């Protein structure tokens, strides 16, 4: 190979290396932590994080667990039962986080929940378990996506009475994303129609495979857009 072609090959390799996104350069990439919203349909390979992985062709580790809470009182619990303990420092690009509904249901029955909400995240989004978790993740380096809850099926279910208090939680999450650099907020409202029974599992709370596909696709699109905006 003559000198000219060697120079051209080296230049092409340098351009290619510069164009490779950071997540392909030895990163663990995406960590997902939270509750059953993010674990549901895992056994069928169709959970929201699994759809995210298939759509983006990126490495996604899912540690979300059904019943997990942002905090526990009076019990230590297993590691995965408390959402902040699902997180460990690593070479992640993103950490996707959801949670809070189980706290609201268990600790105040989704009724007169001001104290629980403030423990999760204060109205100004400056204090609470969730802001502390987001701050710790950001201190370690990864960016954060706060994934909002969807509205449950209109037929009565266990979480039916939680709608208003979860809306307030969602609004506080949005404020947190506004005030903390590197924290993003993604709504799921556009993906799930509460009147469309096919989006839900039989319990009317969790998502069907169709529902998780829709939210996973929305999350994948949102992630790609966020990274495009940051270039």
Secondary structure, DSSP 8 states (H G I E B T S, - for coil): --HHHHHHHHHHHHHHHHHS-GGGSS--EEEEE-SHHHHTTGGGT-SHHHHHHHHHT--EEE---TT-BS--SS----GGGBHHHH----SEEEEEE---HHHHHHHHTTSS-HHHHHHH--TTSSSSHHHHHHHHHHHHT-EEEEE------SS--TTGGGHHHHHHHHHHHHHHHHHSTTEEEE--TTT--TT-GGGB-TTSSSB-HHHHHHHHHHHHHHHHHHHHHH-
